[in-house]
Amino acid sequence: MRRLPAWFVYPWLLALLLFLAFARREKLDAPAPPPPLPAGASSELASTSPIDPAALVRVRPKPATNRGVAFSVGDAGVWLTAREVVADCAKPAVMVGDLDGLPATALGAAQGEVAAFGTIKGAPALPLAQAAPTPGSLAYVAGYPHGRPGEMALRLVDTRVLPAHARSAAPRTVLAWAPVGRTEGLRGSMAGLFGAPVIDGEGRVVAVALGEAPRRGLIYSTTPQALAAALASARIARPTLATGTVVTPDDYGLAGDELRRSLRIAPVGCGRS
């Protein structure tokens, strides 16, 4: 029997391998979020007890409204976010409306890539994971990409060391995640997700979202060790809850929406000087 020449076989074999690789690629997209609640009923934080209007600050419409998000680690008003979210902002605020926010005060010195601050009012704290995620672990991140509600599903690739940059005098150790799903209609960069909690399937925070490497198709976050160091530096007790609400690839969009509506995660703005 006559054998086919290699030049004929190899291109077809390569095409078959590429087809199988793309066919196996994860695509865990979430449905589009529901419409926002009417003004005055947008969050548990605002509705469970009145906020003195005098305590609120107005926020610059641009570019501060898309800085990123913070998440609650203390019911009385203790929050964490990425340091970049509040960098160069003299009056950061946790937003409770389109233009109104609660003034935030730094708690201790910023520790590495994480910043902690407090407000006069809080939201239920998110639980923190006790153990570090392993490569291949699935997690989720929710926030306001491009100023609109949205979330992404992530798969942990590995731990990496990034070189020093303008705001860091030393190399940074980060977790590298591959996006495997996102909110329907969400396109482009993850601007507006910086500072968001990276949450595992048990609803526990494992890291803080820091940034992205578009050419590599990766999203970077802190390590659990960096998160713990930030809490210790700010003298913040770990939330007492061991687990949160279970999150799955089928309902992470709903989970993200619940976190936004209850203001357990909230946009960070910059108040007017």
C-alpha positions in Angstrom: 0.0 0.0 0.0 1.4 3.4 -1.0 2.1 5.8 1.9 1.0 9.4 1.8 3.9 11.9 1.8 4.7 13.7 5.1 4.0 17.2 3.5 0.4 16.1 2.9 -0.2 14.4 6.3 1.3 17.0 8.7 -0.9 20.0 7.8 -4.0 17.9 8.2 -2.8 16.6 11.5 -2.0 20.1 12.8 -5.5 21.3 11.7 -7.1 18.4 13.6 -5.1 19.2 16.8 -6.1 22.9 16.6 -9.8 21.9 16.1 -9.7 19.7 19.2 -8.0 22.3 21.3 -10.6 25.0 20.4 -13.4 22.5 20.8 -12.3 21.8 24.4 -11.8 25.5 25.3 -14.0 26.5 28.3 -16.6 29.1 27.7 -18.5 29.7 30.9 -20.3 32.9 30.0 -22.9 34.4 32.3 -26.2 36.1 31.2 -26.5 39.8 31.1 -27.2 41.3 34.6 -30.7 42.5 35.5 -31.5 46.3 35.3 -30.3 48.4 38.2 -32.6 49.1 41.1 -34.4 52.5 41.2 -32.6 55.3 42.9 -33.0 55.2 46.7 -33.4 51.4 46.7 -30.1 50.4 45.1 -28.5 48.7 48.1 -28.9 47.0 51.4 -26.3 49.5 52.8 -28.5 52.5 52.1 -31.8 50.9 53.0 -31.2 49.0 56.3 -30.5 52.2 58.2 -30.6 55.9 57.0 -27.4 57.6 56.0 -27.1 61.3 56.9 -26.9 63.1 53.6 -24.3 65.4 55.2 -22.0 62.4 55.5 -22.0 61.8 51.7 -19.6 63.4 49.2 -20.0 64.2 45.6 -17.8 62.4 43.1 -16.1 63.7 40.0 -18.0 62.3 37.0 -14.8 61.5 35.1 -12.5 59.6 35.4 -13.0 58.7 39.0 -16.3 56.8 38.6 -14.5 54.0 36.8 -11.6 53.6 39.2 -12.4 50.1 40.4 -14.2 48.5 43.3 -13.7 47.7 47.0 -15.1 44.8 49.0 -16.2 44.6 52.6 -14.2 42.7 55.2 -15.8 44.2 58.2 -19.5 44.8 58.9 -18.9 48.1 60.6 -17.3 49.7 57.5 -13.9 48.1 56.7 -12.9 47.6 53.1 -10.1 46.3 50.9 -9.2 47.3 47.3 -6.1 47.4 45.1 -3.7 50.2 45.9 -3.9 51.4 42.3 -7.7 52.1 42.7 -7.1 54.8 45.4 -3.7 56.0 44.2 -3.5 59.8 43.6 -7.0 60.3 45.2 -7.0 62.6 48.2 -10.7 61.8 49.0 -11.6 58.2 48.1 -15.3 57.2 48.7 -17.3 54.0 48.6 -20.2 54.8 46.3 -23.8 54.3 47.5 -25.4 56.0 44.5 -24.5 57.3 41.0 -22.9 60.4 42.4 -22.9 60.0 46.2 -20.3 58.1 48.3 -19.2 57.5 51.8 -15.9 59.1 52.6 -13.1 56.6 53.2 -10.2 56.9 55.6 -7.0 54.8 55.2 -6.4 52.2 57.8 -2.7 51.8 58.3 -0.1 52.1 55.5 -0.8 50.5 52.2 0.6 47.0 52.3 2.1 46.0 48.9 -0.7 46.0 46.3 -3.6 46.2 48.7 -5.1 49.2 50.4 -7.5 49.1 53.5 -9.8 51.8 54.5 -12.8 52.5 56.7 -16.2 54.3 56.4 -18.8 55.3 58.9 -21.1 52.6 57.7 -20.6 49.1 56.3 -22.0 46.1 54.6 -21.8 42.4 55.5 -18.2 41.1 55.3 -17.1 38.6 52.7 -15.4 35.5 54.2 -11.8 34.9 53.4 -10.4 31.5 52.2 -8.1 29.8 54.7 -6.0 28.0 52.0 -4.4 29.1 48.8 -6.0 28.0 45.5 -4.2 25.4 43.4 -3.4 25.6 39.7 -6.6 24.7 37.7 -8.9 26.1 40.4 -12.0 28.0 39.2 -12.8 31.4 40.6 -14.9 34.5 39.9 -14.5 38.2 39.9 -17.4 40.8 39.8 -17.4 44.5 39.6 -18.2 47.4 37.2 -16.2 46.9 34.0 -16.4 50.1 32.0 -18.8 51.4 34.5 -21.4 48.7 33.9 -22.2 45.6 36.1 -20.3 42.5 35.0 -18.2 39.6 36.1 -15.7 37.0 34.8 -14.9 33.4 35.4 -11.2 32.6 35.9 -9.0 29.5 35.9 -5.8 29.7 37.9 -2.7 29.1 35.8 0.2 29.5 38.2 2.1 31.9 40.5 4.4 34.4 38.8 6.9 37.0 39.7 6.5 40.3 37.9 9.3 42.8 37.6 9.3 46.1 39.5 7.3 48.9 38.0 6.8 52.6 38.7 4.8 52.1 42.0 6.8 49.1 43.2 10.4 49.1 44.3 10.6 45.3 44.2 9.3 42.4 42.0 5.8 41.3 42.8 4.5 37.8 43.3 1.1 37.4 41.8 -1.4 34.8 40.8 -2.0 34.5 37.0 -5.6 33.6 35.9 -6.9 32.8 32.5 -10.4 34.1 31.7 -12.8 31.3 30.8 -16.1 33.2 30.8 -17.6 36.6 31.2 -20.9 38.4 31.3 -22.9 38.4 28.1 -22.0 41.5 26.0 -18.8 42.3 28.1 -16.0 43.2 25.8 -12.5 44.7 26.0 -10.4 45.2 29.0 -11.2 44.6 32.7 -11.1 48.2 33.7 -13.5 48.7 36.5 -12.7 45.2 38.0 -9.5 46.3 39.7 -9.7 45.9 43.4 -12.5 43.3 43.2 -12.4 40.2 45.2 -11.5 36.9 43.5 -14.0 34.5 44.9 -13.8 30.7 45.0 -16.7 28.2 44.6 -17.5 28.5 48.3 -18.0 32.3 48.1 -14.7 33.0 49.9 -12.2 35.7 48.9 -8.8 34.2 47.8 -7.2 37.3 46.3 -7.6 40.9 45.1 -7.7 41.6 41.3 -4.8 43.8 40.3 -4.6 44.1 36.5 -4.3 42.3 33.2 -1.8 41.3 30.6 -3.9 41.5 27.4 -1.2 40.1 25.1 -0.9 37.0 27.3 -4.6 36.7 27.9 -4.1 36.7 31.7 -5.5 38.5 34.7 -3.3 39.1 37.7 -4.3 39.1 41.4 -2.6 39.2 44.7 -1.6 36.1 46.5 -3.4 35.0 49.7 -0.3 35.9 51.6 -0.4 39.5 50.4 -4.1 39.7 51.4 -3.3 38.4 54.9 -0.4 40.9 55.2 -2.7 43.8 54.3 -5.2 42.8 57.0 -2.4 42.5 59.6 -0.9 45.8 58.6 -4.2 47.6 59.1 -4.9 45.6 62.3 -8.1 44.2 60.8 -9.5 41.0 62.2 -10.3 38.3 59.6 -14.1 37.9 59.0 -15.5 35.2 61.2 -17.6 33.5 58.5 -15.8 30.4 57.2 -17.8 30.1 54.0 -20.2 32.2 51.9 -22.7 31.5 49.3 -21.8 28.6 46.9 -20.9 29.9 43.4 -21.0 27.8 40.3 -20.3 28.3 36.6 -24.1 28.3 36.1 -24.9 31.1 38.6 -21.9 33.3 39.1 -23.6 36.1 37.3 -26.5 36.0 39.8 -23.9 35.8 42.6 -22.1 38.9 41.3 -25.4 40.8 41.1 -26.2 39.9 44.7 -22.8 41.2 45.8 -23.4 44.5 44.0 -26.9 45.0 45.3 -25.9 44.4 48.9 -22.9 46.6 48.5 -20.6 43.9 49.7 -18.6 45.0 46.7 -19.0 48.7 45.6 -17.5 51.1 43.2 -14.7 53.4 44.5 -14.9 57.1 43.5 -12.8 60.1 44.2 -14.6 62.9 46.1 -14.4 66.5 45.1 -11.7 68.6 46.7 
